[in-house]
Amino acid sequence: MSTTSLSACSAQSFRPGLLSRAAAALAAASLPLLFILLWSSGYVAGKLALAHTGPLTLLTLRFGLAAVVLISLALATGAPWPHRASAWGHLAVVGLLMQVLHFSCIYFALQWGLSAGVAGLVIGLMPLATAVGAHLWLGESLGTRQALGLLGGLAGVALVVAEKPLAGAWPAYVAAALGLLGLVAGTLYQKRFCAHMDLRSGAGVQMAVSALAVAALAGLREGFAVDWQIDLVGAWLWLALVNSIGAFSLMFIMIRRGQAGQVARLFFLIPGVSALMGWVLLAERLQPLAVLGFGLSALAVCLAGGKR
């Protein structure tokens, strides 16, 4: 074979490989950005929906629809299901922690007077709590660059809500803290015991368990009272299909591919992006400190991510 033929063959084999690697790199780089956008949108949609129903009723609608869609998808596509009772139990625990405890506490905190900015600040503490928990429980390392990035991200989150008053009754703060605990514990538990679950069947089980849990409470406390308005329907569909399924699927994928602490650091960007969405969609005022905090958080995430 001539040199020209060898060169042509090499070029033909090189281009597809290069294109596939470039596409994979682009997809991997877009996952964090898409996750941040989808997760942040949940606060705006939740605020719209809570004007027409109670927190537990909203979560029943949200988790119930997500469970139906995910389980139907799992059955239609032949997704594998857990083979052991312990695996089913682990999925149920993640659902109760990451879905029920986290969201019900945050929604009640908002209902009891905690501002959205302060709630965002509390959830924004997740990276610090998760990094420490992952170091102690999962044995993940925490280097100097990551520690500085975590501190910088915390400072950025504080700036985002610095101009918002910290007024509110103590039950709201306790509820928000419990919501943070549920999210952190669920993330670490997911990493430890459910890292290899199928996203269709596994998430479907989690949503079904969560829907049953909050439905029992919603019936007793709120009587499933719903004011069916177009805002509620739109927010419900967005929360169930885009936020519960899309955002959490991306989160589980990133947890499976990397360290739990690295995934958690993305939450430093959530308050700033949520503030921007609230300004655009809800006409909420965006303070200059919030813009500064968003920029500081973004720089901190870059620092904590190291060479990646």
N, C-alpha and C positions, 0 to 999 in steps of 0.2 A: 504494500500500500504506500502511496506517495505521501510526502510531507504535507501537501495541500489537503489530501483526504483525511489525514490524521487530525489536522487542525480543524477541519470542518466538523469531524465527528466530536472532537473535544468541545468545540463551541456549541454544538447542538445539545450535548449532554450537560454542559455547564449552565446554559441559559435557563432550562426548566428548574434545575436545582437552585440556582440563584434566585429565580422568581418565587419559588416555593418558600425558600428561607426568608425572603423579604416579606412575603405575604404573612408568614407565621409571626415574624417579628412585629409587623404592623398590627396584627390582630392582638398579640400579647400586650402591646403598648396601649391599645385602645380600651382594653378591659377596665383598667382603673378609672379612666375618664368617664366611660359609660356607667360604671358602677356609681361614681360620685353623683352624676346627674340623676340617675334613677332613684337612688336612695334619698337625695335631697328633695326630690319632687314629692316624696311621701309626706313631708311636713306640711307643704302647701295644700295637698289634696286632703289630708286629715283635718286641717283647720276648716276647710270648706264643708266637709262632711259632718263634723261635730256640731255644726249649727242646726242640724236637722235630726239628730239622733244621739243616743247615749254612747259612751265609749265601748261598753261591752257589746251592745247591739251592733255597732259598726264593725267591731272585730269579728263578731259572728258572721256577718255578711261577707267580710273580707276573707277570712280563713275558709269559710264554707265554699265560696265560689272557687278559690284557688285550689282547694282539695279536689273538687269535682273535675276541674280541668286537668290537674296533674295526674290523678288516678286514671281518668279516661285516656290520657295520653300514654301512660304506662301500660295499660291493658292493650291499647291499639297497636303499640309498637313492640310488644313482647319484652318489656323491660324486666330485668331480674328482680326478684323480691327477696327479702331476708329469709334465710333458712333456719335461723336459730331464734329462740325466744329472747335471748339476750340482745340480739341485734334489733329486734322490734322495740325492746325496752329502751335501748340507747337512742333510737330515733324519737321515741316519745319524750324522753328527757330533754333532748335538744329543742323539740318543739315547745315544750312547756316553759323552758328557760328563755330561748331566743325570741319566741313569738308571744306567748301569753304573758309571762312576767314582764318582759321588756315593754311591749306596746300598751298593755293595760295600765301599767304604772305611769308611763309617760302621758297617756291620754287623760288619766285621772288628775295628774299633776297640773296639766293645762286647764282642766275643768275647775280645779280648786284655786286657781288664781296665779299659777306660775306662768310667767311670760314665755313666749316661744324662744326668745333669746337666751333666757336663763336655762330653759330646758335643753337648748342646743349646747350651751356651755357644759352642762352636766354630761351629756352624751359625748361631747368633745373630749372629755377626760378618758374615754375608752382606750386610746392608744397607750397612755401611761399605765393604766390598770392591766391591760392585756399583755403589754410587754413584760411587766413585772410577773404576772401570773404565768406567762409562757416560759419565763426564765426559771421560775421556781418549780413549775409542774411539768413542763415539756422539755426542759433542759436547753432551750434556745438561748443563744448567746446575745449579749447586749453590749455592743462596742461603744467606744467613745463618740464616734460620728453619729450613731443612732441615738445615744443619750442626749447629745446636744440638739439633734433634730427634734426629739421629743419635747425638750424644754422650749425650743423655739416655737414649735407648733402649739404648745400650751399657751405661750404668751400671745400668739396670734389669735387663738380662740378667745382669750380674755379681752383682747382689744375689740373683737367683734361685738361683744355684749357689754362693753365698759360703760356705754351711755344709757343702758337700760337699767331701771331700778331693780334692786334685789328684794323688793317687797313681796310678802306672801306668808301664809300661815305655815307652820312647821310640818303639817301633814303633806303639803305639796312637795317640800324638799325631801322628806323621807320617801315619798312615792317615786320621785325622780331618781334618787339614789338607788332604790331597789330596781328600777328599770335599767340603770347602768349595770348593776350587778348581774341581772338576768342576761343582758347582752354579752358581757364579758365571759360569764360562766358558760353560756351557750356556745360561744366561739371556741373556747378552749376545749370544751367537751366534744364539740364537733370534730376538732382537729385530732383529738386523742382516740375517740371511739367510732367515729362515723366518717373517717376520711375517704374510705373507698365505697361509700354508698352510691347507688345509682341516683342521679339527680331527679329522675322522673318518679320512681317509686318511693325513694327515700323522702323527698320533699313532700310527696303526696301523703305519706303516713304522718309526717310532722304536722302538716296543715289540717288533716282530719282530726288528729288528737287535739290540736289547738282549738279547732272549731267546736268540738264537743265540750271542751272545758269551759270556754267562754260562753257558750250557749246556755249551759246550766246556770251560770251566774247571771247572765243577762235576763233570763226569764224571771228569776227571783227578784232582782234589783230594779230592772228597767221595764219589765213587761213587754219587751221587744217593740217599744214605741218608736215609730218611724214617720217622719214627715217627708213623703216622697216628692222631692223636687228634682229638677234637672241637674242642679248642682250636686245633690247627693248621689244621683245615679252615675254621673260622670266621674265623680271622685271615687265612688265604690268600685267601678270597673277599673279605674286606673290603679287604685291601691291593690286590688286583688290580682290583676293580670300583669301589670307592669312592675309594681313595687314588690309584692309578695313573691311572685314567680320570677320575674326578670332580675331584680336587684339581688335577691337572695341566691339565685342560681349563680350569678356572677361572683358573689361573695364566696360560695362554696368552691367554685372552680379555682379562684385565686388562693383560697386556703389550701386546697389540694396541691397546687403547684408550688407554693412558697411557704414561708414561715407565717405563723399567725400574727406575730408582732408586726411584720411588714404590711399585712392586710389592714391591721388595726390603725396604722398610721394614716391611712387614707381618710379616716374619720376626722382628722384635723381640718379637712377642707369642707366638711359637711355644713358647719354653721355659716361660713361665708357664702357658699353656693346657695344655701337655703335663703339667706338674706337677699341675695340678688334675685332669686325667683320670686320672693315675696314682694320685692320692689316692682318687678315687671308685671306680675300676675295679680297681686293684691293691693297695689299702690301703697305698700308700706314704705316708710321713709328709710333710706339707706344713709346712715351716718358716715362721716369721713373716717372715723376710727374703724368702722366695719370694713371699709375698703382697704385701709392699711393692714388690718388684721388678716384679711383674706390673702393679701400679698405675702405677709410674713409667714402664714401657714403654708402657702405654696412653696416658698423657699425652704422652709423647714422639711417638708416632705422630700424635696429634691436632695437635701443634705442627708436626711436619714436613709434615703434609698441608695446612697453610695454611688458606685460606678454604674449601677443599673439605671 
